[in-house]
Amino acid sequence: MRITAKAMLDIVLNLTRLRDRDALELGLAAGLYGLVRPQRLSGWRVVEQQGEKHLAQCLQFDEESQLHVPEIQLDMDQMQPLQHWPAAWREVCESGLPQCIGDGQDDTLLLPVCLPQPILLIQLHGVAAATQQAIPELQGLLQVYANHLRMLDYAEKDTLTGLLNRKTFETHFNKLLALESISDEKNQRFHQRKRHDGAALWLAEIDIDFFKSINDRFGHLYGDEVLLLLSGILKRQLRLQDNLYRFGGEEFVVVLSPTPDDDAQRVFERLRQAVQEHVFPQVGKVTVSIGYTRIQAGADASTVLGAADGALYYAKQHGRNQCCNYATLLQQHLTPEKHQGNDAELF
C-alpha cells in the first residue's frame, strides 16, 4: 500500500485547522478511513480508573454510517476492563506501539494515539496485508494528531490546577444540551447512556469559604496550594463521566452526568464533607459552600449558572459549609437575596 505525500498533507491540513476535540477526533477517523479503506473503523478511548485501564468505544465508521461518542459523554456502563481483552490489545495499550492481528489475508490493525500513554486506540478492520508497509506513515499522522491535542489541552485547561477552564465549560455546556436532544434512533443507541428514571444533568457552583482570609493570613503561595489540593479532592470524589471546571479565583463548577435527584444531593454532600475532613498543610481546616441546580432541557448557561449562584449565595448567607438546592429553596420560599453589601465578608 502506497500513501502519497499529498494525501497525508491534506489530512494534516484538515486536522490542524480544527480547534474542537470532537471534530478533531472525527477528522482523524475520517482521514484514516479514506486513506486505508478498511472494511470498518472503530475507535476506543483508553480510560484509567482507580489504577486500572478500561476501553470505551467512541467511534464506528463504515460504508453506511459514521457514529461518534463525544468525550464529555463517557459511558461508564460501556467501559470494559483492559485485562479482559485479548493479549494483543493489552500489549498495544501498554507499549504504545501498533500491531497487526490476523493471518495476512484479512487483518486488523491496531493504532494507538499516545500522550505519552495511549489515550485512543484506532481499530482498522479488514485491511490488506500491504497496509503494514504504511505503518510508519500512519504513526507519523497520529503523532501530528497527538501534538495538536497537546495544544488544545493548553488552551482548555486552567494553568494552576490543570482543571478545565471557564471557556471550555461554555463549549461543553452547549454540547451536552445538544446531545440530550439527539433524535436519530441509531445515534441515540450509540450515544446515550443507560439512565435511571428521573435522571438529569446537574450543575453546582463550589466556593471556598473565607478564601480571602487564607491568602491574607498565609500568603498566596499557600492559597495556591489550597486550590491545588482542593482540586484533587474534588476530582477523586467525582465519577469519570462528571466534569469539573475552575472558573477562576476560589470558584469551581461541577456538571454531573445524568443523575437522579437524591443521588445528586449525595454527590454534592460528599464533596463538601471530603473537603471539610481534609487537613491542609499550614492552613488546617478549609470548608466550601455549594449551590446546585438541575439543568432543564433548553436552558442556557447563564440561566443555569444564575440559579446555582443564587443557591450558593444563600449557603454563604446562612452559615457556609453547606449544600443548597436552588429548587428546594424556591419551594420553601427561601429565594436567595440579591448580592448586596460587603460580599468580601461572605466570600
C-alpha positions as CSV (number, residue, x, y, z in Angstrom):
1,M,0.0,0.0,0.0
2,R,1.4,3.4,-1.0
3,I,0.4,6.6,0.7
4,T,1.1,9.7,-1.2
5,A,2.6,12.8,0.3
6,K,-0.4,14.8,-0.9
7,A,-2.9,12.5,0.7
8,M,-1.1,12.8,4.1
9,L,-0.7,16.6,3.7
10,D,-4.4,17.0,3.0
11,I,-5.3,15.2,6.3
12,V,-2.7,17.1,8.3
13,L,-4.0,20.4,7.0
14,N,-7.6,19.4,7.8
15,L,-6.7,18.3,11.4
16,T,-4.5,21.3,12.3
17,R,-7.2,23.8,11.4
18,L,-9.6,22.2,13.9
19,R,-10.0,23.6,17.5
20,D,-12.7,21.3,18.8
21,R,-11.6,18.0,20.3
22,D,-14.6,16.1,19.0
23,A,-14.3,17.5,15.5
24,L,-10.6,16.6,15.6
25,E,-11.4,13.0,16.6
26,L,-13.9,12.7,13.8
27,G,-11.4,14.3,11.4
28,L,-8.7,11.7,12.3
29,A,-11.2,8.8,11.9
30,A,-12.4,10.1,8.5
31,G,-8.8,10.7,7.3
32,L,-7.7,7.2,8.3
33,Y,-10.8,5.6,6.8
34,G,-10.3,7.4,3.5
35,L,-6.6,6.7,3.5
36,V,-6.6,3.0,4.3
37,R,-10.1,2.0,3.2
38,P,-10.7,-0.7,5.8
39,Q,-13.9,-2.6,5.9
40,R,-14.7,-0.8,9.2
41,L,-13.0,1.6,11.6
42,S,-13.6,1.6,15.3
43,G,-12.2,3.9,18.0
44,W,-11.7,3.1,21.6
45,R,-10.8,5.5,24.4
46,V,-8.3,4.2,26.9
47,V,-9.5,5.4,30.3
48,E,-7.8,4.8,33.7
49,Q,-10.0,4.3,36.7
50,Q,-8.5,3.5,40.2
51,G,-5.3,2.4,38.6
52,E,-6.9,0.0,36.1
53,K,-7.2,0.7,32.4
54,H,-10.6,0.4,30.5
55,L,-11.7,0.6,26.9
56,A,-14.8,2.6,25.9
57,Q,-15.9,2.7,22.3
58,C,-16.2,6.2,20.8
59,L,-16.1,5.7,17.0
60,Q,-17.6,3.5,14.4
61,F,-17.1,4.2,10.7
62,D,-18.2,2.0,7.7
63,E,-19.8,2.5,4.3
64,E,-23.2,3.1,5.8
65,S,-22.7,5.2,8.9
66,Q,-20.3,7.4,10.9
67,L,-21.0,7.4,14.6
68,H,-19.2,9.1,17.4
69,V,-19.5,9.5,21.2
70,P,-18.1,12.9,22.4
71,E,-15.5,12.8,25.1
72,I,-17.9,14.6,27.6
73,Q,-20.4,11.7,27.2
74,L,-18.2,9.0,28.6
75,D,-20.4,5.9,29.4
76,M,-19.1,4.0,32.4
77,D,-21.6,1.2,31.8
78,Q,-20.0,0.5,28.4
79,M,-16.4,0.6,29.7
80,Q,-14.6,-2.8,29.6
81,P,-11.5,-3.6,31.7
82,L,-8.5,-3.9,29.6
83,Q,-7.5,-7.1,31.4
84,H,-10.5,-8.9,29.8
85,W,-9.3,-8.1,26.3
86,P,-7.0,-10.2,24.1
87,A,-3.3,-10.1,24.8
88,A,-2.5,-8.2,21.6
89,W,-4.8,-5.3,22.7
90,R,-3.2,-5.2,26.2
91,E,0.2,-5.2,24.6
92,V,-0.7,-2.2,22.4
93,C,-2.1,-0.2,25.3
94,E,0.9,-0.9,27.4
95,S,3.7,-0.4,24.8
96,G,2.1,2.3,22.7
97,L,3.2,0.5,19.6
98,P,0.9,-0.5,16.7
99,Q,0.2,-4.1,16.0
100,C,-1.4,-6.1,13.1
101,I,-3.5,-9.1,14.0
102,G,-4.6,-11.7,11.5
103,D,-3.5,-14.3,9.0
104,G,-2.2,-11.9,6.3
105,Q,-5.5,-12.1,4.4
106,D,-8.0,-10.0,6.3
107,D,-6.0,-8.3,9.1
108,T,-7.0,-6.0,11.9
109,L,-4.6,-3.1,12.5
110,L,-4.4,-1.5,16.0
111,L,-3.0,2.0,16.1
112,P,-2.6,3.8,19.5
113,V,-2.6,7.6,20.0
114,C,-0.2,8.4,22.8
115,L,0.2,11.5,25.2
116,P,2.6,9.8,26.0
117,Q,0.5,6.9,27.3
118,P,-2.2,5.6,24.9
119,I,-5.4,7.6,25.2
120,L,-7.1,6.4,22.0
121,L,-7.0,3.1,20.1
122,I,-7.9,3.0,16.4
123,Q,-9.0,-0.4,15.1
124,L,-9.0,-0.9,11.4
125,H,-10.9,-4.0,10.4
126,G,-10.2,-6.0,7.3
127,V,-7.1,-4.2,6.0
128,A,-4.9,-5.5,3.2
129,A,-1.6,-7.1,4.2
130,A,0.2,-4.4,2.3
131,T,-1.1,-1.9,4.8
132,Q,1.6,-2.9,7.2
133,Q,4.1,-1.2,4.9
134,A,2.4,2.1,5.6
135,I,2.5,1.8,9.4
136,P,5.4,4.3,9.8
137,E,3.5,6.9,7.8
138,L,0.3,6.3,9.8
139,Q,2.3,6.6,13.1
140,G,3.6,10.0,11.9
141,L,0.0,11.1,11.2
142,L,-1.0,10.0,14.7
143,Q,1.9,11.9,16.2
144,V,0.7,15.1,14.5
145,Y,-2.7,14.5,15.9
146,A,-1.3,14.0,19.4
147,N,0.8,17.2,19.2
148,H,-2.3,19.1,18.2
149,L,-4.2,17.6,21.2
150,R,-1.5,18.9,23.5
151,M,-2.0,22.5,22.2
152,L,-5.8,22.1,22.7
153,D,-5.1,21.0,26.3
154,Y,-3.1,24.1,26.9
155,A,-6.0,26.3,25.8
156,E,-8.7,24.3,27.5
157,K,-7.2,23.9,31.0
158,D,-6.5,26.1,33.9
159,T,-2.8,26.7,34.3
160,L,-2.6,26.3,38.1
161,T,-4.9,23.3,38.7
162,G,-5.0,21.6,35.4
163,L,-8.8,21.5,35.5
164,L,-10.9,22.6,32.6
165,N,-11.4,26.3,32.4
166,R,-14.5,28.5,32.0
167,K,-14.2,28.8,28.2
168,T,-14.2,25.1,27.9
169,F,-17.3,24.9,30.2
170,E,-19.2,27.1,27.8
171,T,-18.4,24.8,24.9
172,H,-19.2,21.7,26.9
173,F,-22.5,23.0,28.2
174,N,-23.8,23.7,24.7
175,K,-22.6,20.2,23.5
176,L,-24.3,18.5,26.4
177,L,-27.7,20.1,25.7
178,A,-27.4,19.3,22.0
179,L,-26.6,15.6,22.8
180,E,-29.6,15.4,25.1
181,S,-31.8,16.3,22.2
182,I,-30.5,13.7,19.7
183,S,-33.5,12.4,17.8
184,D,-32.0,10.0,15.3
185,E,-32.7,6.5,16.7
186,K,-29.4,4.9,15.6
187,N,-27.4,7.7,17.0
188,Q,-29.4,7.5,20.3
189,R,-28.4,3.9,20.7
190,F,-24.8,4.7,20.1
191,H,-24.6,8.0,22.1
192,Q,-26.8,7.9,25.1
193,R,-26.0,6.4,28.4
194,K,-28.3,4.0,30.3
195,R,-30.3,6.1,32.6
196,H,-32.4,5.6,35.7
197,D,-35.8,7.1,35.7
198,G,-35.8,10.8,36.6
199,A,-32.0,11.2,36.0
200,A,-31.0,14.6,34.9
201,L,-27.9,16.8,34.3
202,W,-26.9,18.9,37.3
203,L,-24.7,21.9,37.8
204,A,-23.1,23.1,41.0
205,E,-21.0,26.1,42.0
206,I,-18.4,25.5,44.7
207,D,-16.8,28.3,46.5
208,I,-14.1,28.1,49.2
209,D,-15.2,29.8,52.4
210,F,-13.1,32.7,53.7
211,F,-10.5,32.2,50.9
212,K,-9.5,35.8,51.0
213,S,-8.6,35.4,54.7
214,I,-6.4,32.4,53.8
215,N,-4.5,34.5,51.3
216,D,-4.2,37.4,53.7
217,R,-3.1,35.3,56.6
218,F,-0.8,32.7,55.0
219,G,0.1,34.3,51.7
220,H,-0.8,33.5,48.1
221,L,1.6,30.6,47.9
222,Y,-0.4,28.7,50.5
223,G,-3.6,29.9,48.9
224,D,-2.5,28.3,45.6
225,E,-1.6,25.1,47.4
226,V,-5.1,25.0,48.8
227,L,-6.5,25.4,45.3
228,L,-4.3,22.6,44.0
229,L,-5.2,20.2,46.9
230,L,-8.9,21.0,46.8
231,S,-8.9,20.4,43.0
232,G,-7.5,16.9,43.7
233,I,-10.0,16.2,46.4
234,L,-13.0,17.1,44.2
235,K,-11.7,15.1,41.3
236,R,-11.3,12.0,43.4
237,Q,-14.8,12.2,44.7
238,L,-16.4,12.6,41.2
239,R,-17.0,10.0,38.6
240,L,-15.2,9.8,35.3
241,Q,-18.2,11.0,33.4
242,D,-18.6,14.1,35.5
243,N,-16.8,17.3,34.6
244,L,-15.0,19.7,36.9
245,Y,-14.0,23.3,36.0
246,R,-12.2,26.1,37.7
247,F,-13.9,29.4,36.9
248,G,-11.2,31.5,38.5
249,G,-10.2,32.6,42.0
250,E,-11.7,30.2,44.5
251,E,-14.7,29.2,42.4
252,F,-15.3,25.8,40.8
253,V,-18.1,24.4,38.8
254,V,-19.2,20.7,38.5
255,V,-21.5,19.3,35.8
256,L,-22.9,15.9,36.8
257,S,-23.8,13.4,34.1
258,P,-27.5,12.2,34.2
259,T,-28.1,11.5,37.9
260,P,-31.3,11.0,40.0
261,D,-32.2,13.8,42.4
262,D,-31.3,12.1,45.6
263,D,-28.1,10.8,44.2
264,A,-27.1,14.3,43.1
265,Q,-27.6,15.6,46.6
266,R,-25.5,12.8,48.0
267,V,-22.7,13.6,45.5
268,F,-22.5,17.2,46.4
269,E,-22.7,16.5,50.1
270,R,-19.9,14.0,49.7
271,L,-17.7,16.7,48.0
272,R,-18.4,19.1,50.9
273,Q,-17.6,16.5,53.5
274,A,-14.4,15.4,51.8
275,V,-13.0,19.0,51.8
276,Q,-14.1,19.5,55.4
277,E,-12.3,16.4,56.6
278,H,-9.0,17.2,54.9
279,V,-6.2,18.9,56.8
280,F,-4.4,21.4,54.6
281,P,-0.7,22.0,55.3
282,Q,-0.1,25.1,57.4
283,V,-3.7,26.3,56.8
284,G,-5.5,23.5,58.6
285,K,-9.2,23.1,58.0
286,V,-10.9,24.5,54.9
287,T,-14.6,24.4,54.0
288,V,-16.7,25.0,50.9
289,S,-20.2,26.2,50.2
290,I,-22.1,24.6,47.3
291,G,-25.1,25.8,45.4
292,Y,-26.6,23.5,42.8
293,T,-29.5,23.2,40.3
294,R,-31.0,20.8,37.9
295,I,-30.2,21.6,34.2
296,Q,-33.6,21.8,32.5
297,A,-34.0,21.0,28.8
298,G,-33.5,24.0,26.6
299,A,-31.9,26.1,29.4
300,D,-29.0,28.4,28.6
301,A,-25.7,28.5,30.5
302,S,-26.3,32.0,32.1
303,T,-29.7,30.9,33.5
304,V,-28.4,27.7,35.0
305,L,-25.3,29.4,36.4
306,G,-27.6,32.2,37.8
307,A,-29.7,29.6,39.7
308,A,-26.7,27.8,41.1
309,D,-25.1,31.1,42.1
310,G,-28.3,32.1,43.9
311,A,-28.2,28.8,45.9
312,L,-24.5,29.3,46.6
313,Y,-25.2,32.9,47.9
314,Y,-27.9,31.6,50.2
315,A,-25.5,29.0,51.6
316,K,-22.9,31.8,52.2
317,Q,-25.5,34.0,53.9
318,H,-26.7,31.2,56.2
319,G,-23.6,29.7,57.7
320,R,-21.4,28.5,54.9
321,N,-20.1,24.9,54.7
322,Q,-23.3,23.6,53.3
323,C,-25.1,22.5,50.1
324,C,-28.2,24.2,48.9
325,N,-30.5,23.1,46.1
326,Y,-32.0,26.1,44.2
327,A,-35.3,24.3,43.5
328,T,-35.7,23.4,47.2
329,L,-35.1,27.0,48.3
330,L,-37.8,28.2,45.9
331,Q,-40.2,25.5,47.2
332,Q,-39.6,26.7,50.7
333,H,-40.0,30.4,49.7
334,L,-36.4,31.0,50.6
335,T,-35.5,32.9,47.5
336,P,-31.8,34.0,47.8
337,E,-31.4,37.7,48.2
338,K,-29.7,39.8,45.6
339,H,-26.0,40.4,46.1
340,Q,-25.7,43.5,48.2
341,G,-23.5,44.9,50.9
342,N,-20.0,43.7,51.5
343,D,-19.6,40.5,49.5
344,A,-16.0,40.1,50.8
345,E,-17.4,39.1,54.2
346,L,-19.3,36.2,52.6
347,F,-16.7,35.0,50.1
